[in-house]
Structure formats: C-alpha cells, structure tokens
Amino acid sequence: MDMLFLEVDKNVKEYDKVEIIKDNTHIEEIAKYLDTISYEVLTNIGNRVIRKVI
C-alpha cells in the first residue's frame, strides 16, 4: 500500500500543484533525513507514481 502524508496550511487549495521532490539538493536532504543515499530515495518511489519533468 502506498501512503503519503503532507502538512499544508490554509493557503493550499484543492487541485493545487504539489512538488514532493524539488531538485537534486532536496533529494540529498531527504536522503540525509532518512539515513540513506539519494539513489535509494529515487528508486524506492513506486511505479504507480506519475513522473513528470518540468
């Protein structure tokens, strides 16, 4: 089962675009927080997640 919880404030409206991972620096920060490497952060994202490069 895939689950994700995000804390948002009252400025976020329904159908607003949400970026979970911003850039390489952000990926490194996530990896450090999870005590792992950036490669694992990216490869552990399930196949059902839509990937869109902007």
C-alpha positions, 0 to 999 in steps of 0.5 A: 500500500502506498501512503503519503502524508503532507502538512499544508496550511490554509493557503493550499487549495484543492487541485493545487500543484504539489512538488514532493521532490524539488531538485537534486539538493532536496533529494540529498536532504531527504536522503540525509533525513532518512539515513540513506543515499539519494539513489535509494530515495529515487528508486524506492518511489513506486511505479504507480507514481506519475513522473513528470519533468518540468 
